[in-house]
Amino acid sequence: MTQDATPTNVAQQATRMTNDLRGALILLGTFGSNDHPKALLKLRGGKIATVSRGDVVKGETIVAIEEGRVALARNGTAHWLAMPAPRS
C-alpha cells in the first residue's frame, strides 16, 4: 500500500503554533514533594513556567498546589486551575 503525501495546507494547520488561549493559563502538570510542590503552566504564547506557592503569574498568586490542580488568587478571590481531561 502506498502512502499519499500530506497536503501542504493540512501539514501547516496541524503544526502551527497558536496564541489563542484567550489569556488563560493551562496546567500541564504538578510534581515535587508535599512540602515543596511545583507546577508547570503553559502561558499565552507558548511559554512554559515552573511555579511554586507564593509565585505570581499574570497578576495571580499561586496559593496552593495539589495533585492535578493549582489554586490561584487575585484581590481576595481564589479559583482552581485543573489539568485538562485527556482526550479519548
N, C-alpha and C positions, 0 to 999 in steps of 0.2 A: 504494500500500500504506500502510495506517495503522499507526502505532506505538502499542502499548498503553503506558500509564504503568507505571513500575516499582513493584511493590507496596512499600508503606512499610516493611514488615519486612525486605525484601531490601535496600533502599537503606540502612537503618540498619546492618545487619550488614556491608555492603560498605564502609562509610565510617567505622566506629567505630575508635577507637584501641585498641590493646591494650598491656597491660603484661606479657603472658605471654611473656617472653623467658627465663624460668627463670634469671634472674640473669646471663644470657650477654651478652657483647658481640657486636656484629655489625660486621664490617669492611665499610664502604661503598666505600672506595677508597684508593689510595695515589697520591701525587704529589710534586712537588718534584725537586730535583737529587739526584744520587748522594751529594753531600757533605752535604746537608741534607734528607733525605726526610721527608715528613709522611704522616699517615694520617687518614682520617675514620672515627670509630667511632660507632655508634648505641648508646646506653646504655639500660638499662631505663627505661621511662617516656617514651622517645622523644627524649631529649636527644641532640644531636649534639656531639661533641667533636673538635677538631683536635689531634692529638698528634705529638710528636717523640720521638726517642731520649732516654731518661732520664726522661720523664714517668711519673707514677704514676696508674693508673686502676683503681679498685676494688681497691686493695691490690696490684696487679701493676705491675711496672716494664716499660716498653717498652724492649727491649734491641736490637731490630733491626727495620728496615722495608725490605722488598724489594717489587718489583712484585707486587701482588696478595696480599701476606701480611705479617703482623706477628708478631714473636716477643715473648712476654711471660714474665716470670719472677717467681716468688714463693718465698721460702725455699729458694733454690738449685735449684728445679725450673722448667724452661722448657717452653713449648709454643708451637706456631704457631697463629695465627688466620688463616684464609684467607677470601677473599671467597666468598659463596655462589655456587654454579653457576647460570647463567641458566636460566630455565625455557624449555622448548621447546613 
